[in-house]
Amino acid sequence: MAIREILVVPHPVLKQVSTPVDVVDDALRALMDDMLETMYDAPGIGLAAVQIGVPKRVIVMDLSGKDEPRAPRYFVNPEIVWASDDTAPYEEGCLSVPEYYDEVERPARVKLKYLNYQGEAVEEDADGMFAVCIQHEMDHLEGVLFIDHLSRLKREQAIKKVKKLVRA
Ligand code: NI
């Protein structure tokens, strides 16, 4: 396992649409292991492969609390098959937009399907933090960042702030 560099805005690769994974094999599991280690090191609760410069439809996540045992989760080729009409606001952040947080409104509940670490097909319902996180990460697969849901002014402010942070 290795810690990889996390790309930050306005890196052009973050705008790429990620391509589907053909097969969940050891090479892909090695990528997922690296992603998880990178996410824990950051630290963060979710990471899409494109954030380390690999535009494949792969996400890792761990929503366990600070004092709970780690609970890593892996999502390959995730798809949202249903989303609730009711929405919920949540203050989001992103490892690719460090130290910037703002509220985004998304469907409160979704149903998703994906392949897990073993390559098995899984269907699952998500609400609360899980629903927020999976929708945020799945946006990355389309080249969309949470700041793209904000006003242009706020988005420009966020990018300016990150540029300043990177230079410092
Ligand atoms: Ni993100």
Backbone and ligand atoms as CSV (ligand in chain L), in Angstrom:
chain,resi,resn,atom,element,x,y,z
A,1,MET,N,N,0.850,-1.191,0.000
A,1,MET,CA,C,0.000,0.000,0.000
A,1,MET,C,C,0.883,1.237,0.000
A,2,ALA,N,N,0.361,2.280,-0.579
A,2,ALA,CA,C,1.131,3.522,-0.678
A,2,ALA,C,C,0.193,4.714,-0.593
A,3,ILE,N,N,0.724,5.776,-0.020
A,3,ILE,CA,C,-0.032,7.021,0.031
A,3,ILE,C,C,0.237,7.786,-1.266
A,4,ARG,N,N,-0.837,8.132,-1.963
A,4,ARG,CA,C,-0.706,8.845,-3.233
A,4,ARG,C,C,-1.007,10.327,-3.031
A,5,GLU,N,N,-0.596,11.099,-4.016
A,5,GLU,CA,C,-0.855,12.541,-3.947
A,5,GLU,C,C,-2.310,12.815,-4.314
A,6,ILE,N,N,-2.968,13.647,-3.536
A,6,ILE,CA,C,-4.353,14.027,-3.815
A,6,ILE,C,C,-4.353,15.318,-4.643
A,7,LEU,N,N,-5.006,15.262,-5.799
A,7,LEU,CA,C,-5.093,16.437,-6.661
A,7,LEU,C,C,-6.074,17.437,-6.063
A,8,VAL,N,N,-5.739,18.714,-6.193
A,8,VAL,CA,C,-6.653,19.757,-5.708
A,8,VAL,C,C,-7.055,20.683,-6.853
A,9,VAL,N,N,-8.170,21.384,-6.641
A,9,VAL,CA,C,-8.643,22.336,-7.656
A,9,VAL,C,C,-7.586,23.410,-7.881
A,10,PRO,N,N,-7.419,23.923,-9.081
A,10,PRO,CA,C,-8.212,23.615,-10.292
A,10,PRO,C,C,-7.542,22.584,-11.203
A,11,HIS,N,N,-7.061,21.475,-10.667
A,11,HIS,CA,C,-6.395,20.464,-11.505
A,11,HIS,C,C,-7.376,19.923,-12.566
A,12,PRO,N,N,-6.972,19.951,-13.849
A,12,PRO,CA,C,-7.915,19.576,-14.921
A,12,PRO,C,C,-8.396,18.117,-14.859
A,13,VAL,N,N,-7.603,17.213,-14.297
A,13,VAL,CA,C,-8.023,15.803,-14.233
A,13,VAL,C,C,-9.292,15.638,-13.383
A,14,LEU,N,N,-9.477,16.524,-12.412
A,14,LEU,CA,C,-10.665,16.447,-11.552
A,14,LEU,C,C,-11.956,16.685,-12.343
A,15,LYS,N,N,-11.840,17.277,-13.535
A,15,LYS,CA,C,-13.018,17.542,-14.373
A,15,LYS,C,C,-13.314,16.381,-15.331
A,16,GLN,N,N,-12.427,15.382,-15.357
A,16,GLN,CA,C,-12.620,14.247,-16.269
A,16,GLN,C,C,-13.757,13.334,-15.810
A,17,VAL,N,N,-14.435,12.760,-16.792
A,17,VAL,CA,C,-15.434,11.732,-16.486
A,17,VAL,C,C,-14.692,10.401,-16.375
A,18,SER,N,N,-14.890,9.699,-15.268
A,18,SER,CA,C,-14.176,8.436,-15.043
A,18,SER,C,C,-14.805,7.312,-15.858
A,19,THR,N,N,-13.970,6.347,-16.238
A,19,THR,CA,C,-14.445,5.237,-17.072
A,19,THR,C,C,-14.780,4.012,-16.206
A,20,PRO,N,N,-15.757,3.202,-16.653
A,20,PRO,CA,C,-16.135,2.007,-15.887
A,20,PRO,C,C,-14.979,1.012,-15.784
A,21,VAL,N,N,-15.003,0.258,-14.703
A,21,VAL,CA,C,-14.017,-0.799,-14.473
A,21,VAL,C,C,-14.514,-2.080,-15.144
A,22,ASP,N,N,-13.636,-2.770,-15.857
A,22,ASP,CA,C,-14.021,-4.016,-16.534
A,22,ASP,C,C,-14.101,-5.178,-15.560
A,23,VAL,N,N,-13.075,-5.302,-14.709
A,23,VAL,CA,C,-13.011,-6.461,-13.833
A,23,VAL,C,C,-12.362,-6.059,-12.509
A,24,VAL,N,N,-12.920,-6.580,-11.417
A,24,VAL,CA,C,-12.340,-6.328,-10.098
A,24,VAL,C,C,-11.273,-7.394,-9.855
A,25,ASP,N,N,-10.025,-7.024,-10.091
A,25,ASP,CA,C,-8.921,-7.989,-9.938
A,25,ASP,C,C,-7.917,-7.465,-8.902
A,26,ASP,N,N,-6.813,-8.181,-8.757
A,26,ASP,CA,C,-5.836,-7.791,-7.735
A,26,ASP,C,C,-5.250,-6.412,-7.993
A,27,ALA,N,N,-5.092,-6.051,-9.281
A,27,ALA,CA,C,-4.556,-4.727,-9.603
A,27,ALA,C,C,-5.522,-3.641,-9.126
A,28,LEU,N,N,-6.816,-3.886,-9.315
A,28,LEU,CA,C,-7.805,-2.902,-8.871
A,28,LEU,C,C,-7.850,-2.857,-7.344
A,29,ARG,N,N,-7.742,-4.037,-6.706
A,29,ARG,CA,C,-7.744,-4.058,-5.235
A,29,ARG,C,C,-6.516,-3.320,-4.685
A,30,ALA,N,N,-5.387,-3.399,-5.397
A,30,ALA,CA,C,-4.193,-2.666,-4.977
A,30,ALA,C,C,-4.442,-1.158,-5.064
A,31,LEU,N,N,-5.152,-0.745,-6.129
A,31,LEU,CA,C,-5.524,0.671,-6.251
A,31,LEU,C,C,-6.429,1.079,-5.086
A,32,MET,N,N,-7.427,0.238,-4.779
A,32,MET,CA,C,-8.360,0.554,-3.695
A,32,MET,C,C,-7.632,0.605,-2.345
A,33,ASP,N,N,-6.649,-0.278,-2.155
A,33,ASP,CA,C,-5.858,-0.254,-0.912
A,33,ASP,C,C,-5.101,1.074,-0.797
A,34,ASP,N,N,-4.492,1.499,-1.904
A,34,ASP,CA,C,-3.775,2.783,-1.905
A,34,ASP,C,C,-4.721,3.948,-1.631
A,35,MET,N,N,-5.890,3.878,-2.254
A,35,MET,CA,C,-6.878,4.955,-2.059
A,35,MET,C,C,-7.281,5.049,-0.589
A,36,LEU,N,N,-7.505,3.872,0.029
A,36,LEU,CA,C,-7.936,3.853,1.422
A,36,LEU,C,C,-6.846,4.430,2.337
A,37,GLU,N,N,-5.622,4.005,2.080
A,37,GLU,CA,C,-4.508,4.496,2.901
A,37,GLU,C,C,-4.342,6.013,2.733
A,38,THR,N,N,-4.489,6.479,1.501
A,38,THR,CA,C,-4.387,7.909,1.209
A,38,THR,C,C,-5.495,8.678,1.925
A,39,MET,N,N,-6.712,8.097,1.903
A,39,MET,CA,C,-7.858,8.750,2.547
A,39,MET,C,C,-7.673,8.825,4.059
A,40,TYR,N,N,-7.228,7.724,4.671
A,40,TYR,CA,C,-7.006,7.717,6.131
A,40,TYR,C,C,-5.913,8.713,6.512
A,41,ASP,N,N,-4.890,8.804,5.666
A,41,ASP,CA,C,-3.762,9.675,5.966
A,41,ASP,C,C,-4.166,11.149,5.903
A,42,ALA,N,N,-5.147,11.468,5.033
A,42,ALA,CA,C,-5.453,12.882,4.740
A,42,ALA,C,C,-5.799,13.743,5.961
A,43,PRO,N,N,-6.722,13.420,6.869
A,43,PRO,CA,C,-7.663,12.319,6.820
A,43,PRO,C,C,-8.974,12.759,6.183
A,44,GLY,N,N,-9.689,11.785,5.591
A,44,GLY,CA,C,-10.993,12.061,5.005
A,44,GLY,C,C,-11.905,10.871,5.186
A,45,ILE,N,N,-13.175,11.016,4.754
A,45,ILE,CA,C,-14.149,9.931,4.925
A,45,ILE,C,C,-14.535,9.296,3.596
A,46,GLY,N,N,-14.115,9.917,2.486
A,46,GLY,CA,C,-14.418,9.355,1.174
A,46,GLY,C,C,-13.396,9.840,0.162
A,47,LEU,N,N,-13.140,8.993,-0.848
A,47,LEU,CA,C,-12.177,9.379,-1.884
A,47,LEU,C,C,-12.533,8.664,-3.184
A,48,ALA,N,N,-12.516,9.407,-4.272
A,48,ALA,CA,C,-12.723,8.821,-5.598
A,48,ALA,C,C,-11.364,8.684,-6.280
A,49,ALA,N,N,-11.231,7.649,-7.119
A,49,ALA,CA,C,-9.930,7.357,-7.735
A,49,ALA,C,C,-9.395,8.550,-8.527
A,50,VAL,N,N,-10.302,9.292,-9.158
A,50,VAL,CA,C,-9.863,10.436,-9.970
A,50,VAL,C,C,-9.117,11.469,-9.116
A,51,GLN,N,N,-9.394,11.481,-7.816
A,51,GLN,CA,C,-8.713,12.445,-6.944
A,51,GLN,C,C,-7.230,12.123,-6.758
A,52,ILE,N,N,-6.840,10.880,-7.069
A,52,ILE,CA,C,-5.403,10.572,-7.085
A,52,ILE,C,C,-4.926,10.395,-8.530
A,53,GLY,N,N,-5.711,10.951,-9.460
A,53,GLY,CA,C,-5.279,10.988,-10.856
A,53,GLY,C,C,-5.576,9.747,-11.661
A,54,VAL,N,N,-6.473,8.873,-11.137
A,54,VAL,CA,C,-6.840,7.644,-11.853
A,54,VAL,C,C,-8.340,7.727,-12.186
A,55,PRO,N,N,-8.693,8.140,-13.398
A,55,PRO,CA,C,-10.112,8.347,-13.713
A,55,PRO,C,C,-10.875,7.057,-14.001
A,56,LYS,N,N,-10.997,6.235,-12.944
A,56,LYS,CA,C,-11.799,4.996,-12.999
A,56,LYS,C,C,-12.935,5.137,-12.000
A,57,ARG,N,N,-14.021,4.399,-12.253
A,57,ARG,CA,C,-15.207,4.564,-11.409
A,57,ARG,C,C,-15.067,3.722,-10.130
A,58,VAL,N,N,-14.245,4.230,-9.229
A,58,VAL,CA,C,-13.934,3.553,-7.975
A,58,VAL,C,C,-13.958,4.581,-6.835
A,59,ILE,N,N,-14.594,4.175,-5.722
A,59,ILE,CA,C,-14.717,5.046,-4.546
A,59,ILE,C,C,-14.374,4.231,-3.303
A,60,VAL,N,N,-13.680,4.839,-2.361
A,60,VAL,CA,C,-13.525,4.231,-1.043
A,60,VAL,C,C,-14.133,5.173,-0.007
A,61,MET,N,N,-14.529,4.600,1.130
A,61,MET,CA,C,-15.230,5.386,2.140
A,61,MET,C,C,-15.078,4.713,3.494
A,62,ASP,N,N,-15.091,5.502,4.548
A,62,ASP,CA,C,-15.166,4.951,5.904
A,62,ASP,C,C,-15.885,5.974,6.764
A,63,LEU,N,N,-17.099,5.626,7.190
A,63,LEU,CA,C,-17.920,6.575,7.942
A,63,LEU,C,C,-17.927,6.247,9.432
A,64,SER,N,N,-16.997,5.394,9.865
A,64,SER,CA,C,-16.968,5.042,11.286
A,64,SER,C,C,-16.548,6.248,12.124
A,65,GLY,N,N,-17.050,6.287,13.338
A,65,GLY,CA,C,-16.727,7.386,14.252
A,65,GLY,C,C,-15.294,7.282,14.749
A,66,LYS,N,N,-14.869,8.354,15.395
A,66,LYS,CA,C,-13.483,8.487,15.850
A,66,LYS,C,C,-13.047,7.337,16.768
A,67,ASP,N,N,-13.961,6.900,17.644
A,67,ASP,CA,C,-13.596,5.868,18.616
A,67,ASP,C,C,-14.078,4.472,18.219
A,68,GLU,N,N,-14.567,4.361,16.991
A,68,GLU,CA,C,-15.048,3.060,16.518
A,68,GLU,C,C,-13.965,2.378,15.682
A,69,PRO,N,N,-14.050,1.044,15.564
A,69,PRO,CA,C,-13.098,0.365,14.669
A,69,PRO,C,C,-13.307,0.820,13.221
A,70,ARG,N,N,-12.246,0.787,12.459
A,70,ARG,CA,C,-12.341,1.190,11.056
A,70,ARG,C,C,-13.327,0.313,10.303
A,71,ALA,N,N,-14.057,0.925,9.373
A,71,ALA,CA,C,-15.051,0.196,8.585
A,71,ALA,C,C,-14.927,0.622,7.117
A,72,PRO,N,N,-13.862,0.160,6.449
A,72,PRO,CA,C,-13.661,0.567,5.055
A,72,PRO,C,C,-14.721,-0.008,4.126
A,73,ARG,N,N,-15.103,0.780,3.150
A,73,ARG,CA,C,-16.093,0.348,2.168
A,73,ARG,C,C,-15.571,0.710,0.788
A,74,TYR,N,N,-15.919,-0.124,-0.179
A,74,TYR,CA,C,-15.407,0.025,-1.547
A,74,TYR,C,C,-16.575,-0.028,-2.524
A,75,PHE,N,N,-16.567,0.868,-3.483
A,75,PHE,CA,C,-17.652,0.944,-4.470
A,75,PHE,C,C,-17.042,1.004,-5.869
A,76,VAL,N,N,-17.295,-0.030,-6.652
A,76,VAL,CA,C,-16.802,-0.075,-8.031
A,76,VAL,C,C,-18.014,0.056,-8.962
A,77,ASN,N,N,-17.889,0.925,-9.958
A,77,ASN,CA,C,-18.977,1.189,-10.913
A,77,ASN,C,C,-20.307,1.476,-10.203
A,78,PRO,N,N,-20.329,2.349,-9.210
A,78,PRO,CA,C,-21.596,2.597,-8.498
A,78,PRO,C,C,-22.604,3.306,-9.402
A,79,GLU,N,N,-23.870,2.961,-9.191
A,79,GLU,CA,C,-24.969,3.622,-9.918
A,79,GLU,C,C,-26.078,3.919,-8.928
A,80,ILE,N,N,-26.672,5.096,-9.050
A,80,ILE,CA,C,-27.845,5.411,-8.240
A,80,ILE,C,C,-29.066,4.987,-9.030
A,81,VAL,N,N,-29.838,4.057,-8.456
A,81,VAL,CA,C,-30.989,3.528,-9.192
A,81,VAL,C,C,-32.293,4.190,-8.742
A,82,TRP,N,N,-32.233,4.917,-7.645
A,82,TRP,CA,C,-33.416,5.645,-7.167
A,82,TRP,C,C,-32.944,6.744,-6.220
A,83,ALA,N,N,-33.612,7.889,-6.284
A,83,ALA,CA,C,-33.321,8.978,-5.349
A,83,ALA,C,C,-34.633,9.550,-4.843
A,84,SER,N,N,-34.692,9.896,-3.569
A,84,SER,CA,C,-35.914,10.436,-2.979
A,84,SER,C,C,-36.181,11.841,-3.519
A,85,ASP,N,N,-37.467,12.224,-3.510
A,85,ASP,CA,C,-37.807,13.590,-3.908
A,85,ASP,C,C,-37.401,14.575,-2.821
A,86,ASP,N,N,-37.478,14.133,-1.556
A,86,ASP,CA,C,-37.116,15.052,-0.482
A,86,ASP,C,C,-35.598,15.188,-0.401
A,87,THR,N,N,-35.175,16.395,-0.127
A,87,THR,CA,C,-33.747,16.685,-0.085
A,87,THR,C,C,-33.340,17.087,1.327
A,88,ALA,N,N,-32.034,17.084,1.561
A,88,ALA,CA,C,-31.509,17.508,2.861
A,88,ALA,C,C,-30.212,18.284,2.635
A,89,PRO,N,N,-30.031,19.361,3.398
A,89,PRO,CA,C,-28.788,20.124,3.286
A,89,PRO,C,C,-27.713,19.523,4.173
A,90,TYR,N,N,-26.480,19.624,3.737
A,90,TYR,CA,C,-25.376,19.134,4.565
A,90,TYR,C,C,-24.136,19.966,4.255
A,91,GLU,N,N,-23.391,20.300,5.285
A,91,GLU,CA,C,-22.154,21.066,5.090
A,91,GLU,C,C,-21.058,20.110,4.615
A,92,GLU,N,N,-20.655,20.264,3.371
A,92,GLU,CA,C,-19.693,19.342,2.774
A,92,GLU,C,C,-18.301,19.949,2.664
A,93,GLY,N,N,-17.336,19.058,2.614
A,93,GLY,CA,C,-15.961,19.431,2.340
A,93,GLY,C,C,-15.404,18.397,1.384
A,94,CYS,N,N,-14.181,18.607,0.919
A,94,CYS,CA,C,-13.604,17.688,-0.064
A,94,CYS,C,C,-12.085,17.772,0.018
A,95,LEU,N,N,-11.436,16.610,-0.043
A,95,LEU,CA,C,-9.967,16.603,0.037
A,95,LEU,C,C,-9.346,17.330,-1.155
A,96,SER,N,N,-10.104,17.491,-2.237
A,96,SER,CA,C,-9.588,18.219,-3.401
A,96,SER,C,C,-9.892,19.717,-3.339
A,97,VAL,N,N,-10.626,20.108,-2.297
A,97,VAL,CA,C,-10.903,21.534,-2.050
A,97,VAL,C,C,-10.597,21.786,-0.573
A,98,PRO,N,N,-9.314,21.651,-0.180
A,98,PRO,CA,C,-8.991,21.650,1.243
A,98,PRO,C,C,-9.415,22.931,1.964
A,99,GLU,N,N,-9.881,22.720,3.189
A,99,GLU,CA,C,-10.229,23.808,4.105
A,99,GLU,C,C,-11.343,24.711,3.607
A,100,TYR,N,N,-12.216,24.179,2.754
A,100,TYR,CA,C,-13.396,24.938,2.339
A,100,TYR,C,C,-14.633,24.072,2.574
A,101,TYR,N,N,-15.633,24.650,3.212
A,101,TYR,CA,C,-16.844,23.899,3.539
A,101,TYR,C,C,-18.055,24.742,3.163
A,102,ASP,N,N,-19.058,24.098,2.606
A,102,ASP,CA,C,-20.287,24.828,2.339
A,102,ASP,C,C,-21.445,23.841,2.209
A,103,GLU,N,N,-22.644,24.411,2.344
A,103,GLU,CA,C,-23.830,23.577,2.372
A,103,GLU,C,C,-24.291,23.221,0.962
A,104,VAL,N,N,-24.569,21.923,0.767
A,104,VAL,CA,C,-25.113,21.432,-0.501
A,104,VAL,C,C,-26.395,20.680,-0.188
A,105,GLU,N,N,-27.383,20.857,-1.056
A,105,GLU,CA,C,-28.682,20.193,-0.897
A,105,GLU,C,C,-28.741,19.016,-1.879
A,106,ARG,N,N,-29.008,17.828,-1.360
A,106,ARG,CA,C,-29.080,16.637,-2.218
A,106,ARG,C,C,-30.271,15.780,-1.795
A,107,PRO,N,N,-30.691,14.831,-2.649
A,107,PRO,CA,C,-31.719,13.883,-2.218
A,107,PRO,C,C,-31.337,13.249,-0.872
A,108,ALA,N,N,-32.330,13.145,0.024
A,108,ALA,CA,C,-32.051,12.669,1.377
A,108,ALA,C,C,-31.754,11.174,1.408
A,109,ARG,N,N,-32.359,10.420,0.465
A,109,ARG,CA,C,-32.165,8.967,0.435
A,109,ARG,C,C,-31.951,8.516,-1.000
A,110,VAL,N,N,-31.089,7.554,-1.167
A,110,VAL,CA,C,-30.876,6.967,-2.502
A,110,VAL,C,C,-30.756,5.453,-2.371
A,111,LYS,N,N,-31.010,4.795,-3.491
A,111,LYS,CA,C,-30.743,3.352,-3.589
A,111,LYS,C,C,-29.643,3.206,-4.621
A,112,LEU,N,N,-28.611,2.432,-4.294
A,112,LEU,CA,C,-27.504,2.314,-5.232
A,112,LEU,C,C,-27.128,0.861,-5.462
A,113,LYS,N,N,-26.457,0.639,-6.581
A,113,LYS,CA,C,-25.878,-0.684,-6.811
A,113,LYS,C,C,-24.432,-0.495,-7.248
A,114,TYR,N,N,-23.612,-1.459,-6.919
A,114,TYR,CA,C,-22.178,-1.350,-7.184
A,114,TYR,C,C,-21.548,-2.733,-7.033
A,115,LEU,N,N,-20.264,-2.811,-7.368
A,115,LEU,CA,C,-19.493,-4.019,-7.087
A,115,LEU,C,C,-18.621,-3.724,-5.873
A,116,ASN,N,N,-18.490,-4.710,-4.990
A,116,ASN,CA,C,-17.687,-4.500,-3.785
A,116,ASN,C,C,-16.223,-4.934,-4.021
A,117,TYR,N,N,-15.452,-4.964,-2.954
A,117,TYR,CA,C,-14.011,-5.289,-3.016
A,117,TYR,C,C,-13.758,-6.637,-3.678
A,118,GLN,N,N,-14.703,-7.572,-3.482
A,118,GLN,CA,C,-14.570,-8.914,-4.067
A,118,GLN,C,C,-15.142,-8.976,-5.484
A,119,GLY,N,N,-15.742,-7.889,-5.938
A,119,GLY,CA,C,-16.340,-7.879,-7.266
A,119,GLY,C,C,-17.766,-8.406,-7.283
A,120,GLU,N,N,-18.364,-8.549,-6.090
A,120,GLU,CA,C,-19.751,-9.020,-5.992
A,120,GLU,C,C,-20.714,-7.845,-6.172
A,121,ALA,N,N,-21.847,-8.114,-6.845
A,121,ALA,CA,C,-22.863,-7.081,-7.049
A,121,ALA,C,C,-23.647,-6.877,-5.751
A,122,VAL,N,N,-23.798,-5.610,-5.362
A,122,VAL,CA,C,-24.490,-5.266,-4.124
A,122,VAL,C,C,-25.536,-4.200,-4.436
A,123,GLU,N,N,-26.699,-4.322,-3.806
A,123,GLU,CA,C,-27.683,-3.251,-3.875
A,123,GLU,C,C,-27.940,-2.781,-2.462
A,124,GLU,N,N,-28.012,-1.468,-2.272
A,124,GLU,CA,C,-28.058,-0.949,-0.913
A,124,GLU,C,C,-28.828,0.370,-0.857
A,125,ASP,N,N,-29.500,0.595,0.266
A,125,ASP,CA,C,-30.161,1.877,0.503
A,125,ASP,C,C,-29.238,2.755,1.331
A,126,ALA,N,N,-29.262,4.036,1.048
A,126,ALA,CA,C,-28.417,4.969,1.797
A,126,ALA,C,C,-29.251,6.140,2.279
A,127,ASP,N,N,-29.008,6.539,3.541
A,127,ASP,CA,C,-29.572,7.808,4.004
A,127,ASP,C,C,-28.547,8.480,4.902
A,128,GLY,N,N,-28.905,9.629,5.443
A,128,GLY,CA,C,-27.992,10.348,6.338
A,128,GLY,C,C,-26.654,10.636,5.684
A,129,MET,N,N,-25.616,10.497,6.503
A,129,MET,CA,C,-24.247,10.799,6.063
A,129,MET,C,C,-23.813,9.917,4.881
A,130,PHE,N,N,-24.257,8.664,4.894
A,130,PHE,CA,C,-23.907,7.733,3.806
A,130,PHE,C,C,-24.460,8.252,2.472
A,131,ALA,N,N,-25.717,8.724,2.493
A,131,ALA,CA,C,-26.338,9.248,1.263
A,131,ALA,C,C,-25.579,10.476,0.770
A,132,VAL,N,N,-25.210,11.348,1.691
A,132,VAL,CA,C,-24.463,12.561,1.316
A,132,VAL,C,C,-23.135,12.165,0.693
A,133,CYS,N,N,-22.419,11.293,1.381
A,133,CYS,CA,C,-21.054,10.950,0.972
A,133,CYS,C,C,-21.037,10.224,-0.373
A,134,ILE,N,N,-21.947,9.270,-0.566
A,134,ILE,CA,C,-21.906,8.505,-1.822
A,134,ILE,C,C,-22.277,9.410,-2.998
A,135,GLN,N,N,-23.213,10.334,-2.785
A,135,GLN,CA,C,-23.580,11.252,-3.875
A,135,GLN,C,C,-22.438,12.218,-4.184
A,136,HIS,N,N,-21.757,12.683,-3.139
A,136,HIS,CA,C,-20.598,13.567,-3.322
A,136,HIS,C,C,-19.503,12.841,-4.108
A,137,GLU,N,N,-19.209,11.613,-3.700
A,137,GLU,CA,C,-18.135,10.849,-4.362
A,137,GLU,C,C,-18.533,10.483,-5.794
A,138,MET,N,N,-19.811,10.149,-5.991
A,138,MET,CA,C,-20.240,9.793,-7.349
A,138,MET,C,C,-20.204,10.996,-8.284
A,139,ASP,N,N,-20.408,12.186,-7.749
A,139,ASP,CA,C,-20.205,13.403,-8.552
A,139,ASP,C,C,-18.782,13.452,-9.107
A,140,HIS,N,N,-17.799,13.057,-8.289
A,140,HIS,CA,C,-16.398,13.071,-8.749
A,140,HIS,C,C,-16.233,12.228,-10.019
A,141,LEU,N,N,-16.993,11.129,-10.107
A,141,LEU,CA,C,-16.878,10.237,-11.267
A,141,LEU,C,C,-17.367,10.920,-12.542
A,142,GLU,N,N,-18.173,11.983,-12.370
A,142,GLU,CA,C,-18.656,12.755,-13.521
A,142,GLU,C,C,-17.847,14.042,-13.700
A,143,GLY,N,N,-16.787,14.191,-12.933
A,143,GLY,CA,C,-15.988,15.414,-13.030
A,143,GLY,C,C,-16.625,16.599,-12.333
A,144,VAL,N,N,-17.513,16.301,-11.391
A,144,VAL,CA,C,-18.241,17.363,-10.681
A,144,VAL,C,C,-17.770,17.427,-9.234
A,145,LEU,N,N,-17.497,18.637,-8.776
A,145,LEU,CA,C,-17.080,18.850,-7.385
A,145,LEU,C,C,-18.229,19.480,-6.610
A,146,PHE,N,N,-18.185,19.372,-5.275
A,146,PHE,CA,C,-19.306,19.936,-4.509
A,146,PHE,C,C,-19.422,21.439,-4.713
A,147,ILE,N,N,-18.291,22.089,-4.996
A,147,ILE,CA,C,-18.364,23.547,-5.213
A,147,ILE,C,C,-19.064,23.878,-6.533
A,148,ASP,N,N,-19.197,22.894,-7.420
A,148,ASP,CA,C,-19.953,23.120,-8.660
A,148,ASP,C,C,-21.448,23.247,-8.386
A,149,HIS,N,N,-21.886,22.853,-7.183
A,149,HIS,CA,C,-23.287,23.021,-6.798
A,149,HIS,C,C,-23.535,24.404,-6.197
A,150,LEU,N,N,-22.478,25.161,-5.976
A,150,LEU,CA,C,-22.610,26.485,-5.351
A,150,LEU,C,C,-22.679,27.571,-6.430
A,151,SER,N,N,-22.888,28.806,-5.994
A,151,SER,CA,C,-22.891,29.929,-6.938
A,151,SER,C,C,-21.492,30.092,-7.531
A,152,ARG,N,N,-21.436,30.741,-8.687
A,152,ARG,CA,C,-20.137,30.962,-9.339
A,152,ARG,C,C,-19.207,31.750,-8.426
A,153,LEU,N,N,-19.755,32.720,-7.750
A,153,LEU,CA,C,-18.948,33.556,-6.858
A,153,LEU,C,C,-18.300,32.713,-5.762
A,154,LYS,N,N,-19.104,31.870,-5.126
A,154,LYS,CA,C,-18.581,31.011,-4.049
A,154,LYS,C,C,-17.535,30.039,-4.586
A,155,ARG,N,N,-17.794,29.485,-5.782
A,155,ARG,CA,C,-16.866,28.536,-6.395
A,155,ARG,C,C,-15.516,29.204,-6.654
A,156,GLU,N,N,-15.572,30.423,-7.187
A,156,GLU,CA,C,-14.326,31.151,-7.466
A,156,GLU,C,C,-13.581,31.476,-6.174
A,157,GLN,N,N,-14.335,31.818,-5.144
A,157,GLN,CA,C,-13.719,32.105,-3.833
A,157,GLN,C,C,-13.018,30.865,-3.294
A,158,ALA,N,N,-13.669,29.717,-3.437
A,158,ALA,CA,C,-13.105,28.464,-2.927
A,158,ALA,C,C,-11.799,28.139,-3.644
A,159,ILE,N,N,-11.801,28.267,-4.973
A,159,ILE,CA,C,-10.607,27.936,-5.760
A,159,ILE,C,C,-9.465,28.901,-5.425
A,160,LYS,N,N,-9.813,30.173,-5.265
A,160,LYS,CA,C,-8.822,31.188,-4.894
A,160,LYS,C,C,-8.181,30.831,-3.554
A,161,LYS,N,N,-9.024,30.405,-2.617
A,161,LYS,CA,C,-8.546,30.055,-1.276
A,161,LYS,C,C,-7.577,28.868,-1.348
A,162,VAL,N,N,-7.928,27.867,-2.157
A,162,VAL,CA,C,-7.074,26.677,-2.287
A,162,VAL,C,C,-5.749,27.047,-2.956
A,163,LYS,N,N,-5.807,27.870,-3.986
A,163,LYS,CA,C,-4.574,28.294,-4.672
A,163,LYS,C,C,-3.627,28.977,-3.689
A,164,LYS,N,N,-4.194,29.813,-2.827
A,164,LYS,CA,C,-3.411,30.540,-1.822
A,164,LYS,C,C,-2.780,29.544,-0.841
A,165,LEU,N,N,-3.587,28.553,-0.452
A,165,LEU,CA,C,-3.156,27.533,0.505
A,165,LEU,C,C,-2.001,26.718,-0.070
A,166,VAL,N,N,-2.098,26.362,-1.346
A,166,VAL,CA,C,-1.098,25.535,-2.013
A,166,VAL,C,C,0.218,26.303,-2.147
A,167,ARG,N,N,0.104,27.611,-2.422
A,167,ARG,CA,C,1.294,28.445,-2.568
A,167,ARG,C,C,2.014,28.636,-1.249
A,168,ALA,N,N,1.252,28.669,-0.154
A,168,ALA,CA,C,1.811,29.002,1.163
A,168,ALA,C,C,2.812,27.960,1.640
L,1,NI,NI,NI,-14.716,15.218,-2.750
